[in-house]
Each structure stands twice: as structure tokens, then as C-alpha cells.
Amino acid sequence: MTSGTGPGPIESTRVTADADGAALVFVWDADARIEVRDLGGEVVIEANAAGLRTLAGHLLVLAGEGVPDGAHLHLEDGNGLAGGSVGLVLERTDEE
């Protein structure tokens, strides 16, 4: 893991998003650090324990009952991810 501080949330943060009438609440653990790197043939998601819990929580929100197909969350450098990260979109799709 690399060291350094990113622009991620310092204290626990809650964000409520509307997805076709369903209120989705995403929570960032205090001190979460998440970095996403594109290595060409693969993507690396590097996070501390709080960051991993935060990502797991985001995925569970999207997997929840009543969450519509296409509901998604954009994470970007300075908006949920450490500085220098490439963007990451978490999206639910129930199509086969």
C-alpha cells in the first residue's frame, strides 16, 4: 500500500442519492482511504480497513432489495477516492 493522505472524508459521511424513487444511503467510515489505479491490463483497488468497509457498504447498498437496475455511484479523485486515483463506478445491473 502506498502512504499519503487523500482528499477522502475525514469523519463519517453519509450521502443520500435518489435512484428512480429509491433513496440510497452511502456511508464513508471515518479515515477511509481508497485508491484506484489502472495498470493497463488490470485495475487495482487499494484501501485501508476503513476504506474496504466503506466499499463493502456501498456494494451492499446497491445490492439491496428494491434498488433499481442501473442505480450507480461515481467515485473520483477528490470525491471519495484518494488523490491520483482513476474514476470508479459501482453499478447495479440485473440484466443477464
C-alpha positions, 0 to 999 in steps of 0.5 A: 500500500502506498502512504499519503493522505487523500482528499477522502472524508475525514469523519463519517459521511453519509450521502443520500442519492435518489435512484428512480424513487429509491433513496440510497444511503452511502456511508464513508467510515471515518479515515477511509482511504481508497485508491484506484489505479489502472495498470493497463491490463488490470485495475487495482483497488487499494484501501485501508480497513476503513476504506474496504468497509466503506466499499463493502457498504456501498456494494451492499447498498446497491445490492439491496432489495428494491434498488433499481437496475442501473442505480450507480455511484461515481467515485473520483479523485477528490470525491471519495477516492484518494488523490491520483486515483482513476474514476470508479463506478459501482453499478447495479445491473440485473440484466443477464 
